[in-house]
Amino acid sequence: MAILVKNIKQLVQAEPKKIKFRAGKEMQNLPVIDNAYLLTEGDKIKDFGKMEDLNASILAKVKEPIEEIDATGRLVFPSFCDSHTHIVYAGTREVEYIDKIKGLSYEEIAQRGGGILNSVLRLHNTSEEELYDAAWQRLEEMASYGTGAVEIKSGYGLSTEDELKMLRVIRRLKENSPMLIKSNFLGAHAVPAQYKQNPDEYVDLIINEMIPMVAAEDLADFIDVFCDKGFFTCEQTERMLMQGIKYGLRPKIHANELDYSGGIQVGVKYNALSVDHLEYTGDEEIAALKGSETMPTILPGAAFFLGMVCAPARKMMEAGLPVALASDFNPGSCPSGNMQLVVAMGSVMYKMLTEEAINATTINTAYALGEHEVVGTITKGKKANFFITKPMDTIYFMSYGFGSNKVDQCFLNGKRV
């Protein structure tokens, strides 16, 4: 079934050509067509433009029956791309949230057996089927807020058996969900308790056993490491990334969330697709990112939830860098995958213009997923992943109206979901 959306008040991110990302001042450029139409056929975008240019000859080229939708007074956006999530997990951690309110730090909670290691224990005792069902519900919730592509990380296993269990769940989600899903092996999310006295032994396990087994089953697109204070050193990170690259996994990095760790520089050195978190980003880190192919990715929800300093998004853009915004949906530091809220946080917390925040959650996160050729803009030939808003005057309400769901209808692969 083809879809014709007519009388669109504003068609947002309507890009005639495929682009990699927007950077620096160009992030203030968000192409919008007033009084527009959008035509899809199969799972692809067929055509778009002004209503006055829609004619019978355009529709005659469509070989499928056409469903017409009147979007008078409504906006159409490309679906959000969420390039950083941890949605395969067992159970919530609201008790730790109360500890945070009482003043305990992220590191203090981890030292008491909370944090990532808490989720590791719960996941070990949860079946693959239960993990799949819970993650599926989270995906459906994310889609209802306008997300159409997502990266999902492992990292709550921290043993070969449980990391593989997580990655197999992600593979099932890939196979069954209409979302575009990328899988990320994050065995180096934390050092398990039994390796605390000798973390290099755990690094060896990842290098010699986990990575080859992940690759043998073709379970991951990326390899990730938490390169930060109290987690993995730059030297350990480099060893794991080199092994991952050897087995065809492109690097992504958790970096500089807790301190100036050197993780950003390591990510750039190994051509990481993205470096994520970035609360502690200074002139040296910005200089390293300039001219690289690595996407700086900020996770506003985690900074908000943990009460951390904000990454210097404005300084990064003024230096000419691109910036992406993702959710970091996880049970410990950001229990939300609402990308509309991420857009609003981009404006409220990081002083990003709405145009910048939308670019940061669509085309730039599509690049951080390695899928900018496929999603992230309204462009002919890309996947027909888009949503129609409720009645809305301008794009600026996406930043302003942070307390409500502004999505009315979602379409993935050209089908209503």
N, C-alpha and C positions, 0 to 999 in steps of 0.2 A: 504494500500500500504506500503510495506517494503521499506526502503531506504538503499542503499549500497554506502557509500562515499569511493572512492578508491584513492590511490596514494596521500594521505595526507602528505604534507611535514612534519608537526608536529601535532600530536594529543595531545592537552594540557589538563592537569589535568586528565590524564588517570589513575584512581585509581582502582586497582583490588578489593578492599574491601570497604565497607561503613565505613566512619569515621565521628566523630562528628565535629571536627574543627582542625586547626593547630595553635599551640601556640609557642611563643618564637622563638628560633632558627629554629624550625621545619617549621616556615613560609617561610624559604628560600628554602624549598624542594617543588618543583613543578614537579610532574612526567610527562614526555613528551616521546612520542614514535615517532621516525623518520620513514618516509615512511610507513605510517599506513593505516588501513582501519577502518571504523565504520559502524556497521550494526544495523539497528533498525527494529522492528516489532511491528505493532500496535502503541501504544503511549510510548513504552519502548525501552531502549537500549538492544539489543539482544546480541551483541558481539563486540569486537574490538581487535586489535593487529597489528602486523607487516604484511605488504603485503605478505611477503614470506610465512607466515603461513596461508593465506587465501586459502581455497581449496573447492572443490565441496561438501564435506561432511558437511561443515559448512553451506553452502547455502541451502543444501537439507533439513535442519531442519526448514527452513522458510516456513510457510504455506500460505503466501500472495505473489502476484506478486511483483517483486523487481524492483525499479527504481534505476538505477546506475548513480552516479555523479562522474565525474573525478575532483579531487581537486589538480591536479598537481600544485606545486608552492604555495599552499595555506595552511593556518593553520586552525584547527578546535578547538574551545573552547566550554566548557559548557556555557550555557547562564548565563549572570550575574544575581545575585539576589540582589534586592534593598530593604533593610529591613527598610527604613524610608522615607516615602513620605507623602505629603499633597495635592494630585492632584485633589481632589474634591473641587474646589473653583470657585468663580465668579469674573471674571475681574482681570486685572493686577494692579500693584502698581508702575509704572515707575516714577510717580511724587515723591514718597518717595525716589526713587533711586537718583533723583536729589538733594533732601534734604540731603541724605547721602554724596553726592559729595561736597555739601556746608559745610559739617562738623557736621551736627546734628547726635547725637548718636541714637542707637536703642531705648533707654529708652526715649529720648527727643521726638522722632517721635511718640512713643506710647502715651506720655502725651498730644500730640496735637491732639489725636483722630485717629492717623494713626496706622500702624502696624496691629496686629491681629484684633483689633476692627474695623478697616476699612473693612477687609475681612468679618467680621461678619455681618456688615450692608448690604454689597452687597449680601451676600449669602441669607440673610433673604428675599430680594426682587427678588430672582431668583427662577424659577420653578425647580422642580426635573428633568424634562425632559431636560431643558437647562443645568443643572449641569451634567447630565449623558452624553449628547452629547459632552460637552467640555472635560470631563475627558476621554471619549473614544478616542478622538483625541490625548490626551497626552499619553495614553497607547500605541497607534499605533506608535507614535514617539519614545517612549522608546524602543519598540520592534525592531524598525529599527536600533537602536544602539546596539542591542544585549541583552536586558533585557528579561528574561523569567519568573521571579517571583518577586512579589512586595508586600509590606505592604502599606496599605492606611489608613490614620488616619482621624477621624472626628476632630472637634475642632474649626471650623469656625461657629458653630451654637451658642453655649453658652446659649442655652435655650433648654428645653426638646423637643419642637416641631422641632427645626431646627437641633439639634443633631441627632434626629431620622431620619429626612429627609436626612441628609448626609449619615448616615449608611445604609439607604435603597438604596441610589444610589450605594454605594459600593457593596451591596448585588447583585444588578443587574449586575454590572461589573463582579463580581465573576461568575455569572450564564452564562454570554454571551462571556466573553473574553477567548481566549486560554491560557492566562497567568495564572499561579498559583497566587492567590490573597488572602492575609490575611487582616482582618479588625481589626482596633484598635480604641477603644472608648477613645477619648481625650477631654471629656467635660471640663477637668481642664487644658485647654490650656492658659487661661487668666481669669482674674476676670472681668465680665461684668461691664459696667459703673454704672449701678444702684445698684451694690453691693460693690462699691469701699469703702464705709464707714464701711461696715460689710461683709468682704469676707467670714467669717465663715458661714454666712447665705447661700451663694452660695454653699459652700462645703456641707452643709446640703441638699440642693436641689439635688446635684449630688448623694449623698449617699442614700437619702430616696426616690427619684423619678426617676432620670435618670437611675442609674444602674439597679434597678429592671425592668424597662421597656425595656432597652436594652437587658437584659437577657431573658425576657419573649418572645421577638421576635427572639432571637438567632441571634442578629445582629453583634456581635463582638467576636473576638478570644482573644483580649488583652484589658487591661485597661492601660492608660498612664496618666502621670501627669507632668506638667512643674514645676519641683521642683527647683526653682532658685530665685536669688535676684529679688525682685519686682513682683514675681508671687505667688507661693504657698510655704508655709513653710514645713519643715520636718514633723511637727506634723500633719498639714492638709493633707499632702501627705500620711502619714501612715494610717490615718482614711479612705481615699478613697481607698487605695490599699487593706486594710483589707476587705472592703465591696465588692470590685471587686472579690477578691479571694473567698469570701463566695458564690458569684454567678458564679463561674467557669471561671473567666477571669484572665489570667496570667498577671502579671505586666510587663510593660516596662516603662522606665523613661527618660524624658528630664532632663538632669542634668549638672550642672557646666559649662554652656555656658557663664554665665555672672560673676560668682564668685565661690569661694569655698563654696558651698551651703549646703553640707551634703547630697545632693541627691544621690550620688554614694553609700554612706554607707546605705542609706535607701533602695535603689534598691537591694543591696546584702542581706540585712536583710530579705527582702520579696521575695527573690529568683526570682528577675526580670530576664526575658529572656535576656534583654539587657539594658544597660544604654547608652544614646546617647548624642552627642555633645562633652563634656569632655575637653573643652579648659582649664579649671582650674582643673588640676589633679596633685596632689603631692604625696609624699611618703605615706601619710596616706590612700589616695584613692587607690593607687596601692596595698598597703598591704591588704586593705579590699577586693579587687577583686581577689587576689591570692587564689587559692583553691576553688573559688566559681564556680557556674554554670552560671554566668552572663557574657554576651559578651560585652566587651567595644567597642562601635561603634562611629567612628569619621565621621563627615560630612564636608569634605573639601570644598564643594561648598559654604556652609554658611559662613565658616571662610574667604574664598576668597572674597565673595561678600560683606561681612560686614567689611572687613579689620581687622579681629580679630586676636588675638594670635593663634598659632597652638597648638593643643593638642600634648602632648609629646609621639608621637607614638613610636619613637625609644626607649625611656626610658621604656615604657610599655612592648615592646617586649623583651628588655634586661632583664627585671624582670621575664620573662617567661610567660607573658600574651598573649592570642590571641588578635588580633585586627581586627575589621571589618570596612569597608568603605561603606557608603551609600550616596545617593544623597541629601536627604532633599528637593526634588523637591517641591517648594511652591512659592506663588506669592510675598512674601515679602523679603526673605533672600536667596533664591536659585531658580531662575526661569529656571532650567534645570534638566532634568532627564537623561543626557548623562553619562552612567557609564564608557564609554571609557575615558571621560574627568576626571572622578573621579580616575581612575587608574593613569592617567598622573599626576594629582594633588598629589596623594599619593607619587609619586616619586619626583616631583619638590618641593612640599611644606613640605613634611614630611620625605623626604630622605629615602623612602622605596624602596627596590629593587623591580624590576618588579615582581619577583616571589612572594614577600610578598604582593604586591598590588593586584595581581591576586587572591591569596588565600583569601585576605581580601574582595574581591568583588564576590567571588563564594562560596566556602565551608563555610567560616566564616559567611557570610551574610545569607546563607541557614540556618545555625544554629540559627542566630538571628531572622529568620522567623519561627523557630520551624519545619523546613522542610529538615534538613540535610539527612534524610533517603530517600528523594525523589528527590532532585535536588542538584546542587552545584558541582558535579564531573561527569566525564564520567565513569560510573560504571554500570555493568550489572544489569538490573532490575530497574534502576532509570528512571525517565521520559526522553524521547528523546527530551530534550531541549538543542539545541546547535546552533552555527552559524559557517559558513564558511567565512573566511576572503577573501579580495581581495589579489592578490599576495603579499607575505610578506616573508622576509628572516628569521626573528627570532621573538620570543615572545617579545623582547625588543622594537620593533617598537610600541607595544601597549602603552608603557609609553612615547616613543619619539615623535611619530607622533600625537600630541594632536589636531591638527587643522583639521583633516579630519575623515570621517566615514570609518573605516577600514572593516566594515561588508559588505559582498557581498550577502549572503543568510542566512536567519534565519529559524529555524525549532522549533516549539513548539508542544509537544505531538506527535512527529513523522510526522508532516505536515508542509509544507512550508508556511510561513506567509509573 
